[in-house]
């Protein structure tokens, strides 16, 4: 997962390949609660690993439920059979509506039935998300529920410690036009107290019906069949009891599938996009996003557990759609509208107003940044795409909303070939922590559009530390070119080769596909840490031997070019800006006096327990500088357009911030 402050997406040109979806958030938290309330043990497979499921798991463990993590995405839940071994707890539920709403209902009813007192709270945004309709329904039943902040919103206190008389005779009335999660919460909780038939009546039109269908189907898997009269009346039968199905596989998240369905519709591709983990017969309502994408021109086929998408009509076709049946996935349509042949209108989406943020306002604001014309109403949004020359580079504010971050990544396919900045990309952890990694695995960009920051400089100037810090802050790949000769020599010897001219061709072939990567100051070969092995004096001598082989040098140039991958690269060395990446948009030449570099190297060696004389180190550095600056092939020198950074008197953080400010100044949305 990218945990940077922002993530810059370069212009994207094509896509193709396969992605495997994480488990459905809606299903994962429902089945976790159902398994916890049931008698017996339930093994859940393909469970979503995200912020929302983590807070649900933590809450269930606090309440006394046995949770055994089996590895991968499987969890064994030892159910409580409707009993409360813990009578008092303070639960933090983050911004997980799929945890807050059903736990509120279940704990309020159990506290009234068995005695208990519980406090539920979340982050600041959760305390702005209405829950009054659910609380009103619970109070109708006789559950003691108190607001601990503003009326109608969390945090809440459930129960007063002692049992309370439940009133199950009268139908419970719930407004249907606010959030389907309120009805879902009651449907999940009421079987716990069904000593008689319990009736829920929906007042007005029920929104998000597909999410209620998910709830009803999962209730059946756990032994409870709810009778439904249209979408207005639901009857929980007397004597309902939850029982474990033994094991259950969680479908891939259909809402998350929408981004890759849209990707297949937008991006040119020979092979198309294949989505694994969810199929056309999914129980999730958001699978009907496929119909909307097809209406816009996508070509979609599917099987029981996969979808295949190809671009069809281009530009996409504008649509006018009632999105009540796909409230979460419909956000993706708003970004697809940027590529349509006219104005797209998405209707019946008032529930967007009470999600992780006011999604109608948020989408309208960010779409306008890109150059779109947007009209918003209480329950609709209307999007007219920018003219071909009207696209703008944009820094997308994500409002701590995972779906805003994910759907706006698709704007990087804009015809103006402008980059798009996604602020706070880690917010995708709510449902799809590895979303951007999955995206980058199937999209392509022209190499010249993938940005490179070059950091060159003499030995012991600190370029490796600076480069690794920059890569970490930007979420970019890292190339330590100075280590490549060392690790090539190491790999050659491991393969039984000599470091002589007779094995030059074999070493060059090995070097072209060397499975090397860099993680901060660690050098990994096939995932194994070889840092200490190659940093030795022997490692340096062996590096000198292979660097004298022209074929190996040429192969390593190819290898260095292969490190230029999405979303960008920070490369450090001695000729990155002059030879390897001469077109890089930012080149930094790092310098410091030989005396200062010798002092740094001396401190470094002493800290590792290696004895060294400062005078010897200084003499060695002076000799190396002379050799590097006078060599015939790629002498050490700043590129003509490099910015020189003398860090003799600067700490690493000061140097990092200075280079980041230079980089920001070269971004088209630097002032955003």
Buried (B, 14 or more C-beta within 10 A) or exposed (E): BBEBEBBBBBBBBBBBBBBBBBBBBBBBBBBBBBBBBBBBBBBBBBBBBBBBBBBBBBBBEBBBBEBEEEEEBBBBBBBBBBEBEEBEBEBBBBBBBBBBBBBBBBBBBBBBBBBBBBBBBBBEBBBBBBBBBBBBBBBBBBBBBBBEEEEEBBBBBBBBEEEBEBEBEEEBBBBBBBBBBBBBBBBBBBBBBBEEBBBBBBEEEBBBBBBBBBBBEBBEBBBBEBEBEEBBEBBBBEEBBBBBBEEBBBBBBBBBBBBBBBBBBBBEBEEBBBBBBBBBEBBBBBBBBBBBBBBBBBBBEBEEBBBBBBBBBEBBBBBEBEBBBBBBBBBBBBBBBBBBBBBBBBBBBBBBBBBBBBBBBBBBBBBBBBBBBBEBEEBBBBBBBBEEEEBBBBBBBBBBBBBBBBBBBBBBBBBBBBBBBBBBBBBBBBBBBBBBEBBBEBBBBEEEBBBBBBBBBBBBBBBBBBBBBBBBBBBBBBBBBBBBBBBBBBBBBEEEBEBEEEBBEBBBEBBBEBEBBBEBEBBBBEEEEBBEBBBEEEBEEBBEBBBBBEBBBEBBBEBBEEBBEBBBBBBBBBBBBBBBBBEBBBBBBBBBEBEBBBBBBBEEEEEEEEEBEBEEBBEBBBEBBEEBEEEEEBEBBBBEEBBEBBBEEBEEEEBBBBBBEBBEEEBBBEEB
